[in-house]
Amino acid sequence: MFTALEGILAEAGAANVTPLLADALVFDLAALAAEHGRPLVVAGNLPYNISSPLLFRLLENRTSWRQATLLLQREAAERA
């Protein structure tokens, strides 16, 4: 799926979008934001089993991103 996304973005000429394939629970958002010199935009489909820890991790790193668009399973969203 990641390879397909890279192809779609390349075809669309989306030079300002960098897809990353990484473990979101350990990925260093602060380092990436610092590397780019600005807060990030985060988008993703959160797996049910890590949705809570990932949301807390995003909140802990809230100065590293300016916008997050996330898709959650209904049960995870209703739990909150």
PDB file of N, CA, C and O in Angstrom:
ATOM      1  N   MET A   1       0.817  -1.175   0.000  1.00  0.00           N
ATOM      2  CA  MET A   1       0.000   0.000   0.000  1.00  0.00           C
ATOM      3  C   MET A   1       0.875   1.259   0.000  1.00  0.00           C
ATOM      4  O   MET A   1       0.560   2.244  -0.668  1.00  0.00           O
ATOM      5  N   PHE A   2       1.962   1.215   0.747  1.00  0.00           N
ATOM      6  CA  PHE A   2       2.851   2.362   0.816  1.00  0.00           C
ATOM      7  C   PHE A   2       3.444   2.680  -0.563  1.00  0.00           C
ATOM      8  O   PHE A   2       3.533   3.842  -0.960  1.00  0.00           O
ATOM      9  N   THR A   3       3.841   1.645  -1.271  1.00  0.00           N
ATOM     10  CA  THR A   3       4.405   1.828  -2.609  1.00  0.00           C
ATOM     11  C   THR A   3       3.371   2.448  -3.539  1.00  0.00           C
ATOM     12  O   THR A   3       3.701   3.317  -4.345  1.00  0.00           O
ATOM     13  N   ALA A   4       2.136   2.012  -3.432  1.00  0.00           N
ATOM     14  CA  ALA A   4       1.066   2.586  -4.255  1.00  0.00           C
ATOM     15  C   ALA A   4       0.876   4.064  -3.920  1.00  0.00           C
ATOM     16  O   ALA A   4       0.696   4.882  -4.822  1.00  0.00           O
ATOM     17  N   LEU A   5       0.914   4.412  -2.646  1.00  0.00           N
ATOM     18  CA  LEU A   5       0.770   5.809  -2.229  1.00  0.00           C
ATOM     19  C   LEU A   5       1.913   6.653  -2.790  1.00  0.00           C
ATOM     20  O   LEU A   5       1.685   7.762  -3.272  1.00  0.00           O
ATOM     21  N   GLU A   6       3.123   6.139  -2.730  1.00  0.00           N
ATOM     22  CA  GLU A   6       4.264   6.873  -3.297  1.00  0.00           C
ATOM     23  C   GLU A   6       4.042   7.153  -4.782  1.00  0.00           C
ATOM     24  O   GLU A   6       4.313   8.255  -5.259  1.00  0.00           O
ATOM     25  N   GLY A   7       3.544   6.146  -5.512  1.00  0.00           N
ATOM     26  CA  GLY A   7       3.277   6.312  -6.936  1.00  0.00           C
ATOM     27  C   GLY A   7       2.201   7.345  -7.209  1.00  0.00           C
ATOM     28  O   GLY A   7       2.343   8.173  -8.109  1.00  0.00           O
ATOM     29  N   ILE A   8       1.143   7.301  -6.447  1.00  0.00           N
ATOM     30  CA  ILE A   8       0.032   8.254  -6.611  1.00  0.00           C
ATOM     31  C   ILE A   8       0.513   9.676  -6.347  1.00  0.00           C
ATOM     32  O   ILE A   8       0.178  10.593  -7.097  1.00  0.00           O
ATOM     33  N   LEU A   9       1.289   9.863  -5.294  1.00  0.00           N
ATOM     34  CA  LEU A   9       1.799  11.191  -4.966  1.00  0.00           C
ATOM     35  C   LEU A   9       2.763  11.694  -6.040  1.00  0.00           C
ATOM     36  O   LEU A   9       2.745  12.874  -6.390  1.00  0.00           O
ATOM     37  N   ALA A  10       3.597  10.807  -6.559  1.00  0.00           N
ATOM     38  CA  ALA A  10       4.538  11.189  -7.619  1.00  0.00           C
ATOM     39  C   ALA A  10       3.781  11.587  -8.880  1.00  0.00           C
ATOM     40  O   ALA A  10       4.103  12.598  -9.506  1.00  0.00           O
ATOM     41  N   GLU A  11       2.784  10.805  -9.253  1.00  0.00           N
ATOM     42  CA  GLU A  11       1.963  11.116 -10.434  1.00  0.00           C
ATOM     43  C   GLU A  11       1.258  12.462 -10.287  1.00  0.00           C
ATOM     44  O   GLU A  11       1.129  13.214 -11.253  1.00  0.00           O
ATOM     45  N   ALA A  12       0.807  12.754  -9.083  1.00  0.00           N
ATOM     46  CA  ALA A  12       0.082  13.995  -8.825  1.00  0.00           C
ATOM     47  C   ALA A  12       1.027  15.191  -8.696  1.00  0.00           C
ATOM     48  O   ALA A  12       0.583  16.338  -8.644  1.00  0.00           O
ATOM     49  N   GLY A  13       2.316  14.919  -8.646  1.00  0.00           N
ATOM     50  CA  GLY A  13       3.284  15.996  -8.492  1.00  0.00           C
ATOM     51  C   GLY A  13       3.242  16.650  -7.127  1.00  0.00           C
ATOM     52  O   GLY A  13       3.507  17.845  -6.992  1.00  0.00           O
ATOM     53  N   ALA A  14       2.910  15.866  -6.116  1.00  0.00           N
ATOM     54  CA  ALA A  14       2.780  16.385  -4.749  1.00  0.00           C
ATOM     55  C   ALA A  14       4.157  16.463  -4.094  1.00  0.00           C
ATOM     56  O   ALA A  14       4.491  15.645  -3.237  1.00  0.00           O
ATOM     57  N   ALA A  15       4.941  17.434  -4.496  1.00  0.00           N
ATOM     58  CA  ALA A  15       6.304  17.577  -3.991  1.00  0.00           C
ATOM     59  C   ALA A  15       6.347  18.004  -2.522  1.00  0.00           C
ATOM     60  O   ALA A  15       7.372  17.836  -1.862  1.00  0.00           O
ATOM     61  N   ASN A  16       5.264  18.546  -2.014  1.00  0.00           N
ATOM     62  CA  ASN A  16       5.248  19.001  -0.621  1.00  0.00           C
ATOM     63  C   ASN A  16       4.732  17.935   0.350  1.00  0.00           C
ATOM     64  O   ASN A  16       4.471  18.235   1.515  1.00  0.00           O
ATOM     65  N   VAL A  17       4.584  16.695  -0.122  1.00  0.00           N
ATOM     66  CA  VAL A  17       4.105  15.597   0.724  1.00  0.00           C
ATOM     67  C   VAL A  17       5.174  14.512   0.749  1.00  0.00           C
ATOM     68  O   VAL A  17       5.647  14.069  -0.297  1.00  0.00           O
ATOM     69  N   THR A  18       5.547  14.090   1.947  1.00  0.00           N
ATOM     70  CA  THR A  18       6.528  13.027   2.094  1.00  0.00           C
ATOM     71  C   THR A  18       5.901  11.889   2.887  1.00  0.00           C
ATOM     72  O   THR A  18       5.773  11.987   4.107  1.00  0.00           O
ATOM     73  N   PRO A  19       5.509  10.815   2.217  1.00  0.00           N
ATOM     74  CA  PRO A  19       4.966   9.682   2.971  1.00  0.00           C
ATOM     75  C   PRO A  19       6.094   8.976   3.713  1.00  0.00           C
ATOM     76  O   PRO A  19       7.196   8.825   3.184  1.00  0.00           O
ATOM     77  N   LEU A  20       5.817   8.547   4.933  1.00  0.00           N
ATOM     78  CA  LEU A  20       6.811   7.848   5.734  1.00  0.00           C
ATOM     79  C   LEU A  20       6.251   6.513   6.183  1.00  0.00           C
ATOM     80  O   LEU A  20       5.101   6.418   6.611  1.00  0.00           O
ATOM     81  N   LEU A  21       7.070   5.495   6.081  1.00  0.00           N
ATOM     82  CA  LEU A  21       6.702   4.174   6.553  1.00  0.00           C
ATOM     83  C   LEU A  21       7.519   3.918   7.810  1.00  0.00           C
ATOM     84  O   LEU A  21       8.722   3.664   7.736  1.00  0.00           O
ATOM     85  N   ALA A  22       6.863   3.984   8.964  1.00  0.00           N
ATOM     86  CA  ALA A  22       7.565   3.857  10.236  1.00  0.00           C
ATOM     87  C   ALA A  22       6.603   3.402  11.321  1.00  0.00           C
ATOM     88  O   ALA A  22       5.385   3.441  11.145  1.00  0.00           O
ATOM     89  N   ASP A  23       7.156   2.975  12.427  1.00  0.00           N
ATOM     90  CA  ASP A  23       6.359   2.605  13.589  1.00  0.00           C
ATOM     91  C   ASP A  23       5.959   3.892  14.314  1.00  0.00           C
ATOM     92  O   ASP A  23       6.807   4.545  14.921  1.00  0.00           O
ATOM     93  N   ALA A  24       4.709   4.252  14.258  1.00  0.00           N
ATOM     94  CA  ALA A  24       4.227   5.520  14.803  1.00  0.00           C
ATOM     95  C   ALA A  24       4.377   5.612  16.316  1.00  0.00           C
ATOM     96  O   ALA A  24       4.398   6.713  16.867  1.00  0.00           O
ATOM     97  N   LEU A  25       4.482   4.481  16.990  1.00  0.00           N
ATOM     98  CA  LEU A  25       4.615   4.511  18.447  1.00  0.00           C
ATOM     99  C   LEU A  25       6.028   4.864  18.906  1.00  0.00           C
ATOM    100  O   LEU A  25       6.226   5.218  20.068  1.00  0.00           O
ATOM    101  N   VAL A  26       7.006   4.774  18.015  1.00  0.00           N
ATOM    102  CA  VAL A  26       8.385   5.100  18.392  1.00  0.00           C
ATOM    103  C   VAL A  26       9.005   6.161  17.492  1.00  0.00           C
ATOM    104  O   VAL A  26      10.112   6.628  17.763  1.00  0.00           O
ATOM    105  N   PHE A  27       8.320   6.545  16.438  1.00  0.00           N
ATOM    106  CA  PHE A  27       8.844   7.524  15.497  1.00  0.00           C
ATOM    107  C   PHE A  27       9.058   8.875  16.182  1.00  0.00           C
ATOM    108  O   PHE A  27       8.220   9.305  16.974  1.00  0.00           O
ATOM    109  N   ASP A  28      10.165   9.540  15.888  1.00  0.00           N
ATOM    110  CA  ASP A  28      10.523  10.808  16.522  1.00  0.00           C
ATOM    111  C   ASP A  28       9.936  11.983  15.738  1.00  0.00           C
ATOM    112  O   ASP A  28      10.578  12.514  14.831  1.00  0.00           O
ATOM    113  N   LEU A  29       8.720  12.381  16.091  1.00  0.00           N
ATOM    114  CA  LEU A  29       8.056  13.502  15.430  1.00  0.00           C
ATOM    115  C   LEU A  29       8.818  14.805  15.630  1.00  0.00           C
ATOM    116  O   LEU A  29       8.926  15.613  14.707  1.00  0.00           O
ATOM    117  N   ALA A  30       9.340  15.009  16.820  1.00  0.00           N
ATOM    118  CA  ALA A  30      10.055  16.249  17.121  1.00  0.00           C
ATOM    119  C   ALA A  30      11.284  16.401  16.235  1.00  0.00           C
ATOM    120  O   ALA A  30      11.562  17.497  15.749  1.00  0.00           O
ATOM    121  N   ALA A  31      12.017  15.322  16.019  1.00  0.00           N
ATOM    122  CA  ALA A  31      13.213  15.382  15.173  1.00  0.00           C
ATOM    123  C   ALA A  31      12.841  15.705  13.734  1.00  0.00           C
ATOM    124  O   ALA A  31      13.527  16.485  13.074  1.00  0.00           O
ATOM    125  N   LEU A  32      11.760  15.112  13.245  1.00  0.00           N
ATOM    126  CA  LEU A  32      11.336  15.378  11.867  1.00  0.00           C
ATOM    127  C   LEU A  32      10.867  16.825  11.713  1.00  0.00           C
ATOM    128  O   LEU A  32      11.184  17.478  10.718  1.00  0.00           O
ATOM    129  N   ALA A  33      10.119  17.323  12.689  1.00  0.00           N
ATOM    130  CA  ALA A  33       9.666  18.716  12.643  1.00  0.00           C
ATOM    131  C   ALA A  33      10.861  19.662  12.680  1.00  0.00           C
ATOM    132  O   ALA A  33      10.891  20.660  11.960  1.00  0.00           O
ATOM    133  N   ALA A  34      11.843  19.349  13.520  1.00  0.00           N
ATOM    134  CA  ALA A  34      13.046  20.181  13.607  1.00  0.00           C
ATOM    135  C   ALA A  34      13.821  20.146  12.294  1.00  0.00           C
ATOM    136  O   ALA A  34      14.340  21.167  11.844  1.00  0.00           O
ATOM    137  N   GLU A  35      13.895  18.969  11.686  1.00  0.00           N
ATOM    138  CA  GLU A  35      14.596  18.815  10.401  1.00  0.00           C
ATOM    139  C   GLU A  35      13.957  19.695   9.323  1.00  0.00           C
ATOM    140  O   GLU A  35      14.658  20.250   8.477  1.00  0.00           O
ATOM    141  N   HIS A  36      12.644  19.820   9.355  1.00  0.00           N
ATOM    142  CA  HIS A  36      11.929  20.613   8.357  1.00  0.00           C
ATOM    143  C   HIS A  36      11.729  22.066   8.793  1.00  0.00           C
ATOM    144  O   HIS A  36      11.309  22.908   7.999  1.00  0.00           O
ATOM    145  N   GLY A  37      12.029  22.347  10.041  1.00  0.00           N
ATOM    146  CA  GLY A  37      11.942  23.714  10.530  1.00  0.00           C
ATOM    147  C   GLY A  37      10.537  24.235  10.756  1.00  0.00           C
ATOM    148  O   GLY A  37      10.315  25.444  10.822  1.00  0.00           O
ATOM    149  N   ARG A  38       9.599  23.324  10.872  1.00  0.00           N
ATOM    150  CA  ARG A  38       8.219  23.736  11.122  1.00  0.00           C
ATOM    151  C   ARG A  38       7.410  22.536  11.620  1.00  0.00           C
ATOM    152  O   ARG A  38       7.821  21.388  11.444  1.00  0.00           O
ATOM    153  N   PRO A  39       6.260  22.807  12.242  1.00  0.00           N
ATOM    154  CA  PRO A  39       5.393  21.699  12.680  1.00  0.00           C
ATOM    155  C   PRO A  39       4.880  20.888  11.486  1.00  0.00           C
ATOM    156  O   PRO A  39       4.755  21.406  10.376  1.00  0.00           O
ATOM    157  N   LEU A  40       4.594  19.644  11.727  1.00  0.00           N
ATOM    158  CA  LEU A  40       4.165  18.707  10.690  1.00  0.00           C
ATOM    159  C   LEU A  40       2.653  18.684  10.537  1.00  0.00           C
ATOM    160  O   LEU A  40       1.917  19.198  11.379  1.00  0.00           O
ATOM    161  N   VAL A  41       2.210  18.082   9.452  1.00  0.00           N
ATOM    162  CA  VAL A  41       0.809  17.724   9.258  1.00  0.00           C
ATOM    163  C   VAL A  41       0.779  16.201   9.289  1.00  0.00           C
ATOM    164  O   VAL A  41       1.482  15.544   8.521  1.00  0.00           O
ATOM    165  N   VAL A  42      -0.030  15.647  10.171  1.00  0.00           N
ATOM    166  CA  VAL A  42      -0.103  14.202  10.364  1.00  0.00           C
ATOM    167  C   VAL A  42      -1.434  13.688   9.831  1.00  0.00           C
ATOM    168  O   VAL A  42      -2.485  14.270  10.097  1.00  0.00           O
ATOM    169  N   ALA A  43      -1.380  12.597   9.078  1.00  0.00           N
ATOM    170  CA  ALA A  43      -2.605  11.961   8.588  1.00  0.00           C
ATOM    171  C   ALA A  43      -2.429  10.456   8.702  1.00  0.00           C
ATOM    172  O   ALA A  43      -1.350   9.926   8.440  1.00  0.00           O
ATOM    173  N   GLY A  44      -3.498   9.771   9.096  1.00  0.00           N
ATOM    174  CA  GLY A  44      -3.374   8.328   9.199  1.00  0.00           C
ATOM    175  C   GLY A  44      -4.662   7.644   9.603  1.00  0.00           C
ATOM    176  O   GLY A  44      -5.604   8.256  10.106  1.00  0.00           O
ATOM    177  N   ASN A  45      -4.656   6.349   9.358  1.00  0.00           N
ATOM    178  CA  ASN A  45      -5.735   5.457   9.729  1.00  0.00           C
ATOM    179  C   ASN A  45      -5.219   4.655  10.918  1.00  0.00           C
ATOM    180  O   ASN A  45      -4.380   3.771  10.746  1.00  0.00           O
ATOM    181  N   LEU A  46      -5.703   4.948  12.109  1.00  0.00           N
ATOM    182  CA  LEU A  46      -5.161   4.328  13.311  1.00  0.00           C
ATOM    183  C   LEU A  46      -5.737   2.939  13.555  1.00  0.00           C
ATOM    184  O   LEU A  46      -6.955   2.763  13.582  1.00  0.00           O
ATOM    185  N   PRO A  47      -4.866   1.959  13.731  1.00  0.00           N
ATOM    186  CA  PRO A  47      -5.343   0.612  14.074  1.00  0.00           C
ATOM    187  C   PRO A  47      -5.991   0.636  15.460  1.00  0.00           C
ATOM    188  O   PRO A  47      -5.510   1.322  16.361  1.00  0.00           O
ATOM    189  N   TYR A  48      -7.063  -0.100  15.625  1.00  0.00           N
ATOM    190  CA  TYR A  48      -7.816  -0.105  16.879  1.00  0.00           C
ATOM    191  C   TYR A  48      -6.923  -0.405  18.079  1.00  0.00           C
ATOM    192  O   TYR A  48      -7.018   0.263  19.108  1.00  0.00           O
ATOM    193  N   ASN A  49      -6.057  -1.408  17.947  1.00  0.00           N
ATOM    194  CA  ASN A  49      -5.294  -1.875  19.105  1.00  0.00           C
ATOM    195  C   ASN A  49      -4.219  -0.892  19.576  1.00  0.00           C
ATOM    196  O   ASN A  49      -3.717  -1.040  20.690  1.00  0.00           O
ATOM    197  N   ILE A  50      -3.850   0.105  18.767  1.00  0.00           N
ATOM    198  CA  ILE A  50      -2.876   1.095  19.232  1.00  0.00           C
ATOM    199  C   ILE A  50      -3.433   2.518  19.194  1.00  0.00           C
ATOM    200  O   ILE A  50      -2.680   3.479  19.347  1.00  0.00           O
ATOM    201  N   SER A  51      -4.730   2.659  18.994  1.00  0.00           N
ATOM    202  CA  SER A  51      -5.292   4.004  18.851  1.00  0.00           C
ATOM    203  C   SER A  51      -5.086   4.850  20.108  1.00  0.00           C
ATOM    204  O   SER A  51      -4.694   6.011  19.994  1.00  0.00           O
ATOM    205  N   SER A  52      -5.332   4.317  21.280  1.00  0.00           N
ATOM    206  CA  SER A  52      -5.161   5.103  22.512  1.00  0.00           C
ATOM    207  C   SER A  52      -3.703   5.484  22.743  1.00  0.00           C
ATOM    208  O   SER A  52      -3.413   6.663  22.944  1.00  0.00           O
ATOM    209  N   PRO A  53      -2.764   4.517  22.722  1.00  0.00           N
ATOM    210  CA  PRO A  53      -1.361   4.906  22.943  1.00  0.00           C
ATOM    211  C   PRO A  53      -0.861   5.892  21.887  1.00  0.00           C
ATOM    212  O   PRO A  53      -0.064   6.778  22.198  1.00  0.00           O
ATOM    213  N   LEU A  54      -1.316   5.748  20.661  1.00  0.00           N
ATOM    214  CA  LEU A  54      -0.875   6.650  19.606  1.00  0.00           C
ATOM    215  C   LEU A  54      -1.452   8.050  19.797  1.00  0.00           C
ATOM    216  O   LEU A  54      -0.748   9.037  19.584  1.00  0.00           O
ATOM    217  N   LEU A  55      -2.701   8.149  20.187  1.00  0.00           N
ATOM    218  CA  LEU A  55      -3.294   9.454  20.458  1.00  0.00           C
ATOM    219  C   LEU A  55      -2.562  10.158  21.609  1.00  0.00           C
ATOM    220  O   LEU A  55      -2.295  11.358  21.536  1.00  0.00           O
ATOM    221  N   PHE A  56      -2.243   9.412  22.664  1.00  0.00           N
ATOM    222  CA  PHE A  56      -1.508  10.002  23.780  1.00  0.00           C
ATOM    223  C   PHE A  56      -0.111  10.442  23.336  1.00  0.00           C
ATOM    224  O   PHE A  56       0.376  11.491  23.755  1.00  0.00           O
ATOM    225  N   ARG A  57       0.520   9.644  22.496  1.00  0.00           N
ATOM    226  CA  ARG A  57       1.847  10.002  21.978  1.00  0.00           C
ATOM    227  C   ARG A  57       1.765  11.281  21.143  1.00  0.00           C
ATOM    228  O   ARG A  57       2.630  12.149  21.258  1.00  0.00           O
ATOM    229  N   LEU A  58       0.744  11.402  20.315  1.00  0.00           N
ATOM    230  CA  LEU A  58       0.572  12.625  19.530  1.00  0.00           C
ATOM    231  C   LEU A  58       0.365  13.833  20.440  1.00  0.00           C
ATOM    232  O   LEU A  58       0.924  14.904  20.200  1.00  0.00           O
ATOM    233  N   LEU A  59      -0.437  13.654  21.479  1.00  0.00           N
ATOM    234  CA  LEU A  59      -0.673  14.759  22.410  1.00  0.00           C
ATOM    235  C   LEU A  59       0.602  15.154  23.155  1.00  0.00           C
ATOM    236  O   LEU A  59       0.838  16.338  23.396  1.00  0.00           O
ATOM    237  N   GLU A  60       1.421  14.174  23.517  1.00  0.00           N
ATOM    238  CA  GLU A  60       2.687  14.467  24.181  1.00  0.00           C
ATOM    239  C   GLU A  60       3.617  15.264  23.269  1.00  0.00           C
ATOM    240  O   GLU A  60       4.455  16.027  23.750  1.00  0.00           O
ATOM    241  N   ASN A  61       3.473  15.090  21.964  1.00  0.00           N
ATOM    242  CA  ASN A  61       4.330  15.753  20.977  1.00  0.00           C
ATOM    243  C   ASN A  61       3.576  16.831  20.210  1.00  0.00           C
ATOM    244  O   ASN A  61       3.896  17.103  19.053  1.00  0.00           O
ATOM    245  N   ARG A  62       2.580  17.445  20.838  1.00  0.00           N
ATOM    246  CA  ARG A  62       1.693  18.365  20.129  1.00  0.00           C
ATOM    247  C   ARG A  62       2.392  19.595  19.567  1.00  0.00           C
ATOM    248  O   ARG A  62       1.858  20.222  18.652  1.00  0.00           O
ATOM    249  N   THR A  63       3.541  19.959  20.067  1.00  0.00           N
ATOM    250  CA  THR A  63       4.255  21.104  19.488  1.00  0.00           C
ATOM    251  C   THR A  63       4.968  20.724  18.186  1.00  0.00           C
ATOM    252  O   THR A  63       5.459  21.597  17.470  1.00  0.00           O
ATOM    253  N   SER A  64       5.026  19.436  17.881  1.00  0.00           N
ATOM    254  CA  SER A  64       5.706  18.963  16.667  1.00  0.00           C
ATOM    255  C   SER A  64       4.791  18.931  15.453  1.00  0.00           C
ATOM    256  O   SER A  64       5.263  18.769  14.327  1.00  0.00           O
ATOM    257  N   TRP A  65       3.485  19.083  15.665  1.00  0.00           N
ATOM    258  CA  TRP A  65       2.555  19.051  14.536  1.00  0.00           C
ATOM    259  C   TRP A  65       1.530  20.172  14.684  1.00  0.00           C
ATOM    260  O   TRP A  65       1.209  20.611  15.789  1.00  0.00           O
ATOM    261  N   ARG A  66       1.029  20.621  13.529  1.00  0.00           N
ATOM    262  CA  ARG A  66       0.040  21.701  13.549  1.00  0.00           C
ATOM    263  C   ARG A  66      -1.353  21.221  13.182  1.00  0.00           C
ATOM    264  O   ARG A  66      -2.343  21.894  13.468  1.00  0.00           O
ATOM    265  N   GLN A  67      -1.430  20.061  12.552  1.00  0.00           N
ATOM    266  CA  GLN A  67      -2.727  19.511  12.153  1.00  0.00           C
ATOM    267  C   GLN A  67      -2.619  17.993  12.090  1.00  0.00           C
ATOM    268  O   GLN A  67      -1.613  17.449  11.635  1.00  0.00           O
ATOM    269  N   ALA A  68      -3.661  17.320  12.550  1.00  0.00           N
ATOM    270  CA  ALA A  68      -3.708  15.863  12.462  1.00  0.00           C
ATOM    271  C   ALA A  68      -5.092  15.457  11.973  1.00  0.00           C
ATOM    272  O   ALA A  68      -6.110  15.834  12.555  1.00  0.00           O
ATOM    273  N   THR A  69      -5.110  14.695  10.912  1.00  0.00           N
ATOM    274  CA  THR A  69      -6.353  14.141  10.386  1.00  0.00           C
ATOM    275  C   THR A  69      -6.253  12.634  10.556  1.00  0.00           C
ATOM    276  O   THR A  69      -5.431  11.980   9.914  1.00  0.00           O
ATOM    277  N   LEU A  70      -7.098  12.088  11.428  1.00  0.00           N
ATOM    278  CA  LEU A  70      -6.982  10.688  11.800  1.00  0.00           C
ATOM    279  C   LEU A  70      -8.312   9.969  11.624  1.00  0.00           C
ATOM    280  O   LEU A  70      -9.376  10.517  11.914  1.00  0.00           O
ATOM    281  N   LEU A  71      -8.232   8.756  11.153  1.00  0.00           N
ATOM    282  CA  LEU A  71      -9.410   7.909  11.020  1.00  0.00           C
ATOM    283  C   LEU A  71      -9.346   6.870  12.134  1.00  0.00           C
ATOM    284  O   LEU A  71      -8.361   6.145  12.269  1.00  0.00           O
ATOM    285  N   LEU A  72     -10.407   6.810  12.926  1.00  0.00           N
ATOM    286  CA  LEU A  72     -10.493   5.861  14.031  1.00  0.00           C
ATOM    287  C   LEU A  72     -11.665   4.915  13.818  1.00  0.00           C
ATOM    288  O   LEU A  72     -12.679   5.289  13.229  1.00  0.00           O
ATOM    289  N   GLN A  73     -11.520   3.704  14.297  1.00  0.00           N
ATOM    290  CA  GLN A  73     -12.639   2.777  14.299  1.00  0.00           C
ATOM    291  C   GLN A  73     -13.699   3.326  15.253  1.00  0.00           C
ATOM    292  O   GLN A  73     -13.357   3.892  16.291  1.00  0.00           O
ATOM    293  N   ARG A  74     -14.948   3.169  14.924  1.00  0.00           N
ATOM    294  CA  ARG A  74     -16.051   3.743  15.710  1.00  0.00           C
ATOM    295  C   ARG A  74     -15.938   3.397  17.197  1.00  0.00           C
ATOM    296  O   ARG A  74     -16.137   4.265  18.048  1.00  0.00           O
ATOM    297  N   GLU A  75     -15.623   2.141  17.518  1.00  0.00           N
ATOM    298  CA  GLU A  75     -15.525   1.731  18.920  1.00  0.00           C
ATOM    299  C   GLU A  75     -14.439   2.512  19.654  1.00  0.00           C
ATOM    300  O   GLU A  75     -14.608   2.861  20.823  1.00  0.00           O
ATOM    301  N   ALA A  76     -13.338   2.785  18.982  1.00  0.00           N
ATOM    302  CA  ALA A  76     -12.254   3.544  19.604  1.00  0.00           C
ATOM    303  C   ALA A  76     -12.694   4.991  19.837  1.00  0.00           C
ATOM    304  O   ALA A  76     -12.408   5.567  20.886  1.00  0.00           O
ATOM    305  N   ALA A  77     -13.377   5.566  18.875  1.00  0.00           N
ATOM    306  CA  ALA A  77     -13.844   6.951  19.012  1.00  0.00           C
ATOM    307  C   ALA A  77     -14.910   7.074  20.099  1.00  0.00           C
ATOM    308  O   ALA A  77     -14.937   8.064  20.831  1.00  0.00           O
ATOM    309  N   GLU A  78     -15.772   6.091  20.207  1.00  0.00           N
ATOM    310  CA  GLU A  78     -16.837   6.134  21.218  1.00  0.00           C
ATOM    311  C   GLU A  78     -16.302   5.897  22.625  1.00  0.00           C
ATOM    312  O   GLU A  78     -16.928   6.303  23.604  1.00  0.00           O
ATOM    313  N   ARG A  79     -15.148   5.240  22.731  1.00  0.00           N
ATOM    314  CA  ARG A  79     -14.506   5.001  24.023  1.00  0.00           C
ATOM    315  C   ARG A  79     -14.017   6.294  24.652  1.00  0.00           C
ATOM    316  O   ARG A  79     -13.979   6.429  25.875  1.00  0.00           O
ATOM    317  N   ALA A  80     -13.650   7.227  23.814  1.00  0.00           N
ATOM    318  CA  ALA A  80     -12.993   8.451  24.297  1.00  0.00           C
ATOM    319  C   ALA A  80     -13.919   9.373  25.007  1.00  0.00           C
ATOM    320  O   ALA A  80     -13.501  10.437  25.465  1.00  0.00           O
TER     321      ALA A  80
END
